[in-house]
Amino acid sequence: MIIQNINNKQYGLSFTAMKSSAFTGFDYACMRKFKAPIEKFKSLDDFYIWAEKNFYRLSEIDLKGRNDIVVSERKKMLSKWVNFLSGNKNLLSPSLALLAFSSIIKNLKPDNETVPPEINEDVFVKTIDNLESDLIKNRDYKFDLEKIYRKNLLDNYLDDNISGHWLIIPSKTHDEANYAKNLEKLKFCSYRTWCTKNIKAEDYLQNGDIHIYFENNNPKIGIRFRGETMEDVSGLKNDGKIPLEYLDIVKEHIKINGYKTGYEVNCELEAAEDLRQTINKINKDLGNSIKNKDVFKILDYFNFKPVLLEDGTISIDGWRPLIGFSFSDLGISENDLFKKISEIRGSAYFRKTGVTDLGILNRIKGDVNFADSQVRSLGNLEFVDGSIYFVNSKITDAGILKKAGGLISIQKSLLTEEDLKNTVAAKIVL
């Protein structure tokens, strides 16, 4: 095992400032990442004291989450990580503890529900061993410790090179003796958007088995049982729809094993079959336009009433999600559509759409609602004649927005009044 063994007495004192060449492995990676003031250090002891102080300072950060349940889960797991990283000083150096903890918390944002991974000491040590070897070969090797650790956790439960298989995790009723291990497995193997990744894992596994379908060791479908009845099927979007590319796989899984399906699953299966027929018809009507990315014909087909402007861009009468399916179900990128759309003549609703980039959109003549959308920046949007609602949005960049004819609501958003200092509005609601 190649992990630095810390014993402060083993380092002799030096009376000159340290240089970067004195650092290796995780010490060097930590020194580089956090820009440690090495000119103030006379020995590695000083560096470790500095790293330990920064580790504890970082561990006291109050991390917000989308809801109280997420905040509670985060605090519980982070407390375990702090105890693990600080309580194994014979195994983990202060520099490694600082690197690991900073990596674990980097994706815990106020607008998401991400929870730190569970601690599996064997997997963690294996992860560190491998990274240490890479750092010996290349001291400038860049790595994402948390991402690698999560992947190793998943691989720990799956066979290598198996494509297209179901992992069945038994409920507490079916395997009470191994319930704790199975619960850990469920959290590790669930996709990040599923409730079984964190807050609902225990509740669901107490009541029924969980089946997860994997392709190339990546989860694609999650099935939840209540007792002996299949109660829910989730794809990666976790939107209550069975992805069409996995519909036949789910149906075959049910048929081969003779599973009973509940009302909700029957509705999901029926909706997926209807959607498949709808998409087949649209592909017949619009196949060439989709293939050729004919934005005007696509928008016209879905009654967005496109108008070609003099500069070659397109104006549409409004923006809204499609009913019953999405553009992505048709293989159409909404971001590609917005590379041509410069104006929206009416109101725009971005919730439950696939838009992440507003492209060349410059003006919206009605209201615009970004609540629960995937948009993160207003980009080239300068004018909104109506009101703008940022409630529960992910937007952090107001771009070049100059004016809103109505109010701007930034309640429960990531924007501040300072972000809108160059924007004129009838009223800003905090």
C-alpha positions in Angstrom: 0.0 0.0 0.0 1.5 3.3 -1.1 0.2 5.9 1.4 2.2 8.4 3.2 2.8 7.4 6.8 2.8 10.5 9.0 5.1 10.8 12.0 6.1 14.3 12.8 9.3 13.3 14.5 10.8 11.7 11.4 11.3 15.0 9.6 14.4 17.0 10.4 14.1 20.8 10.7 15.4 23.0 8.0 16.0 26.7 8.6 15.4 27.8 5.0 12.1 28.2 3.2 10.8 25.1 1.4 10.7 24.7 -2.4 8.2 22.9 -4.5 10.8 20.3 -5.4 10.6 19.1 -1.8 7.0 17.9 -2.3 6.0 14.6 -3.9 2.8 12.6 -4.3 -0.3 13.9 -2.6 1.7 16.5 -0.8 2.7 18.1 -4.1 -0.9 17.8 -5.5 -2.3 19.5 -2.3 0.4 22.2 -2.3 -0.4 23.0 -6.0 -4.2 22.9 -5.7 -4.4 25.1 -2.6 -1.5 27.3 -3.5 0.1 26.6 -0.1 2.4 29.4 1.1 5.5 27.2 1.0 7.8 30.2 1.5 6.6 30.3 5.1 7.4 26.6 5.7 10.7 25.3 7.0 9.8 21.7 7.0 7.0 19.2 6.0 5.8 19.5 9.6 4.9 23.1 9.0 3.1 22.1 5.7 1.1 19.4 7.5 0.1 21.8 10.3 -1.1 24.2 7.6 -3.0 21.4 5.7 -4.7 20.2 8.9 -5.9 23.7 9.8 -7.4 24.1 6.3 -9.0 20.7 6.5 -10.8 21.6 9.8 -11.7 25.0 8.5 -13.2 23.4 5.4 -15.1 20.8 7.5 -16.9 23.6 9.2 -18.5 25.0 6.1 -22.3 25.1 6.2 -23.4 23.5 2.9 -26.9 24.3 1.9 -29.1 22.0 -0.2 -32.3 22.0 -2.1 -34.4 20.9 0.9 -34.0 20.1 4.6 -33.8 16.4 4.0 -30.8 16.8 1.7 -29.1 19.2 4.2 -29.6 16.6 7.0 -28.2 13.8 4.8 -25.2 15.9 3.9 -24.4 16.8 7.5 -24.6 13.1 8.5 -22.4 11.8 5.8 -19.9 14.7 6.0 -19.5 14.1 9.8 -18.6 10.5 9.0 -16.0 11.6 6.4 -14.5 14.1 8.8 -14.1 11.4 11.5 -12.7 9.0 9.0 -10.2 11.4 7.4 -9.0 12.9 10.7 -9.1 9.6 12.7 -6.6 7.7 10.5 -3.5 9.8 10.8 -1.3 6.7 10.6 -2.8 6.0 7.2 -3.7 9.4 5.7 -1.6 12.5 5.7 -3.2 15.9 6.5 -2.6 16.9 2.8 -4.4 13.9 1.6 -7.3 14.5 4.0 -7.6 18.0 2.8 -7.6 16.9 -0.9 -10.1 14.2 -0.3 -12.5 16.3 1.7 -12.4 19.2 -0.8 -13.1 16.8 -3.6 -16.0 15.2 -1.8 -17.8 18.5 -1.1 -17.1 20.2 -4.5 -20.4 19.0 -6.1 -22.6 19.7 -3.1 -24.4 22.8 -4.4 -27.4 24.8 -3.0 -29.5 23.9 -6.0 -29.0 20.1 -6.1 -29.6 17.1 -4.0 -26.2 15.4 -4.2 -25.1 13.6 -1.1 -21.5 12.5 -0.3 -20.8 8.9 -1.0 -20.7 6.3 1.7 -17.4 5.3 3.2 -15.9 2.0 2.1 -12.4 1.9 3.6 -11.2 -0.9 1.3 -12.3 0.9 -1.8 -11.0 4.2 -0.6 -7.6 2.8 0.1 -7.5 1.1 -3.3 -8.4 4.4 -4.9 -5.6 6.2 -3.1 -3.0 3.5 -3.8 -3.7 3.7 -7.5 -3.6 7.5 -7.5 -0.3 7.5 -5.6 1.2 5.2 -8.2 0.0 7.6 -11.0 1.5 10.6 -9.1 4.8 8.8 -8.8 4.9 8.4 -12.5 3.8 12.0 -13.1 3.8 14.5 -10.3 1.5 16.8 -12.3 -1.1 14.1 -12.9 -4.6 15.7 -12.6 -7.3 13.7 -11.0 -10.8 13.9 -9.6 -10.6 11.9 -6.4 -14.4 11.9 -5.7 -15.3 10.8 -9.2 -12.7 8.0 -9.3 -13.8 6.8 -5.8 -17.5 6.8 -6.9 -16.6 4.7 -10.0 -14.6 2.3 -7.9 -17.5 1.9 -5.5 -19.7 1.0 -8.3 -17.2 -1.4 -9.9 -16.9 -3.0 -6.5 -20.4 -4.4 -6.9 -20.4 -5.2 -10.6 -18.6 -7.7 -12.8 -16.2 -6.3 -15.4 -17.1 -6.3 -19.0 -20.7 -7.3 -18.6 -23.0 -5.4 -20.8 -26.8 -5.5 -20.5 -27.5 -7.2 -17.1 -29.9 -6.7 -14.2 -28.6 -6.2 -10.7 -31.2 -7.4 -8.1 -30.9 -5.9 -4.6 -33.1 -7.8 -2.1 -35.3 -6.0 0.3 -35.0 -6.2 4.1 -37.7 -8.8 4.1 -35.9 -11.0 1.6 -32.4 -10.7 3.1 -32.5 -9.1 6.5 -29.1 -10.5 7.5 -27.4 -8.4 4.8 -29.7 -5.4 4.8 -27.0 -2.9 5.8 -24.7 -4.1 3.0 -27.5 -4.1 0.5 -28.5 -0.6 1.4 -25.0 0.6 0.9 -24.9 -1.2 -2.5 -28.2 0.4 -3.5 -26.8 3.9 -2.8 -23.6 3.2 -4.7 -25.3 1.7 -7.7 -28.2 4.1 -8.2 -28.0 6.9 -10.7 -27.5 10.4 -9.3 -31.1 11.5 -10.1 -32.8 8.6 -8.4 -34.2 8.9 -4.8 -32.5 5.6 -4.0 -29.1 7.4 -4.3 -29.7 9.0 -1.0 -32.8 10.2 0.8 -35.3 7.4 -0.1 -33.0 4.4 -0.3 -33.7 3.1 3.2 -37.5 3.5 2.9 -37.7 1.8 -0.5 -35.4 -1.1 0.3 -37.4 -1.9 3.5 -40.5 -2.3 1.4 -39.3 -4.1 -1.7 -36.5 -5.3 -3.9 -34.7 -2.9 -6.3 -33.7 -4.0 -9.8 -31.1 -1.9 -11.7 -30.3 -2.5 -15.4 -26.7 -1.8 -16.4 -25.0 -1.2 -19.7 -21.2 -1.1 -19.6 -21.3 -0.8 -15.8 -23.5 2.2 -16.0 -27.1 2.2 -14.5 -29.8 2.9 -17.1 -33.1 1.7 -15.6 -34.2 1.4 -11.9 -37.3 -0.7 -10.9 -38.8 -0.4 -7.5 -41.0 -3.1 -5.9 -43.4 -2.9 -3.0 -43.7 -6.5 -1.7 -44.0 -8.7 -4.8 -45.5 -5.9 -7.0 -43.5 -3.8 -9.4 -44.4 -0.2 -8.4 -42.2 2.1 -10.4 -39.8 2.2 -13.4 -37.3 5.1 -13.7 -34.9 6.1 -16.4 -32.0 8.5 -16.0 -34.2 11.5 -16.2 -36.4 10.2 -13.4 -39.4 12.0 -15.1 -42.0 9.2 -14.7 -41.3 7.9 -18.2 -39.8 4.7 -19.4 -37.1 5.6 -22.0 -38.1 4.1 -25.3 -34.7 2.5 -26.0 -35.2 0.4 -22.9 -39.0 -0.3 -23.1 -38.6 -3.8 -24.7 -35.9 -4.7 -22.2 -38.2 -3.8 -19.3 -41.1 -5.7 -20.9 -39.0 -8.8 -21.4 -37.8 -8.6 -17.8 -41.4 -8.6 -16.6 -42.5 -11.4 -19.0 -39.6 -13.8 -18.4 -39.9 -13.5 -14.6 -43.7 -13.2 -14.4 -43.6 -10.1 -12.2 -46.8 -8.5 -11.1 -47.2 -4.9 -12.2 -49.0 -2.2 -10.2 -51.2 0.6 -11.6 -48.5 3.1 -12.0 -46.2 0.8 -13.9 -49.0 -0.3 -16.2 -49.7 3.4 -16.9 -45.9 3.9 -17.6 -45.9 1.0 -20.0 -49.0 2.1 -21.8 -47.7 5.7 -22.1 -44.4 4.4 -23.5 -46.2 2.4 -26.1 -48.3 5.3 -27.1 -45.2 7.5 -27.3 -43.5 5.0 -29.5 -46.4 5.2 -32.0 -46.5 9.0 -31.8 -42.7 9.2 -32.5 -42.9 6.8 -35.4 -45.5 9.0 -37.0 -43.5 12.2 -36.4 -40.4 10.5 -37.9 -42.4 9.6 -41.0 -43.7 13.2 -41.3 -40.5 15.0 -40.3 -37.7 12.5 -40.7 -35.7 14.4 -43.4 -36.2 17.8 -41.6 -34.8 16.3 -38.4 -31.9 14.7 -40.3 -31.1 18.0 -42.1 -31.7 20.1 -38.9 -34.3 22.2 -40.8 -35.1 24.4 -37.8 -37.9 26.4 -39.5 -39.8 23.2 -40.6 -39.4 21.6 -37.2 -40.8 24.7 -35.4 -43.6 25.0 -37.9 -44.6 21.3 -37.5 -45.0 21.8 -33.7 -47.0 25.0 -34.2 -44.5 27.5 -32.9 -45.5 29.7 -35.8 -41.9 30.6 -37.0 -41.3 33.8 -39.0 -38.1 34.3 -40.9 -36.5 37.7 -40.1 -34.5 39.8 -42.5 -31.2 38.9 -40.8 -31.9 35.2 -41.4 -32.8 34.4 -37.8 -36.2 33.2 -36.6 -39.0 34.6 -34.5 -41.5 32.3 -32.8 -44.8 33.0 -31.0 -43.7 31.4 -27.7 -41.8 28.6 -26.0 -43.1 25.7 -24.0 -42.4 22.0 -23.5 -44.0 19.6 -25.9 -46.9 17.6 -24.4 -46.4 13.9 -23.8 -42.8 13.8 -25.1 -39.8 16.0 -25.6 -37.6 17.1 -28.5 -34.9 14.8 -27.2 -37.2 11.8 -27.7 -37.1 12.7 -31.4 -33.3 13.1 -31.4 -33.6 16.9 -31.7 -31.4 19.3 -29.6 -33.4 22.3 -28.3 -30.1 24.1 -28.0 -29.6 23.7 -31.8 -33.0 25.2 -32.3 -32.0 28.3 -30.2 -29.0 28.8 -32.4 -31.6 30.2 -34.9 -34.2 31.7 -32.6 -33.5 35.4 -31.9 -37.0 36.5 -30.8 -40.0 35.1 -28.9 -43.1 37.1 -29.7 -45.1 35.8 -26.6 -44.2 34.2 -23.3 -41.6 31.6 -22.7 -41.6 28.7 -20.2 -38.4 26.7 -19.9 -39.4 24.3 -17.2 -39.3 20.7 -18.3 -37.5 21.6 -21.6 -34.1 20.6 -22.7 -32.8 24.1 -23.2 -29.5 24.8 -21.4 -28.2 27.5 -23.8 -30.4 30.4 -25.1 -28.2 30.7 -28.1 -28.8 33.9 -30.0 -32.1 34.7 -28.3 -32.2 38.5 -27.9 -35.8 39.5 -27.0 -38.9 38.0 -25.4 -42.0 40.1 -25.8 -44.0 38.4 -23.1 -43.2 36.9 -19.7 -40.4 34.4 -19.1 -40.3 31.7 -16.4 -37.0 29.9 -15.7 -38.3 28.0 -12.7 -36.7 24.5 -12.4 -35.2 24.9 -15.9 -31.7 23.8 -17.0 -30.7 27.3 -18.2 -27.7 28.7 -16.3 -27.0 31.9 -18.2 -29.1 34.5 -20.0 -26.5 34.8 -22.7 -27.5 37.2 -25.4 -30.9 38.0 -24.0 -31.2 41.8 -23.7 -34.9 42.7 -23.5 -37.9 41.1 -21.9 -41.1 43.1 -22.3 -42.9 41.2 -19.6 -41.8 39.9 -16.2 -39.0 37.5 -15.5 -39.2 34.7 -12.9 -36.0 33.1 -11.6 -37.6 31.2 -8.7 -35.8 27.9 -8.2 -33.7 28.4 -11.3 -30.0 27.4 -11.9 -29.2 30.8 -13.5 -26.1 32.5 -12.0 -25.3 34.8 -14.9 -27.6 37.6 -16.0 -25.6 38.1 -19.1 -26.3 41.4 -20.9 -29.9 41.8 -19.8 -30.8 45.5 -20.1 -34.5 45.8 -19.4 -37.6 44.0 -18.1 -40.9 45.7 -18.8 -42.5 44.0 -15.7 -41.1 42.7 -12.5 -38.1 40.5 -11.9 -38.5 37.9 -9.2 -35.2 36.5 -7.7 -36.9 34.8 -4.7 -35.3 31.4 -4.0 -32.8 31.9 -6.9 -29.0 32.1 -7.2 -29.1 35.7 -8.5 -28.7 38.8 -6.4 -29.5 42.5 -6.8 -25.9 43.1 -7.6 -26.1 40.7 -10.6 -28.9 42.9 -12.0 -27.3 46.3 -11.3 -27.2 47.0 -15.0 -30.8 45.9 -15.6 -33.9 48.3 -15.6 -37.1 46.7 -14.3 -40.4 47.9 -13.0 -39.7 46.1 -9.7 -37.2 43.5 -8.3 -38.8 41.1 -5.9 -36.4 39.6 -3.4 
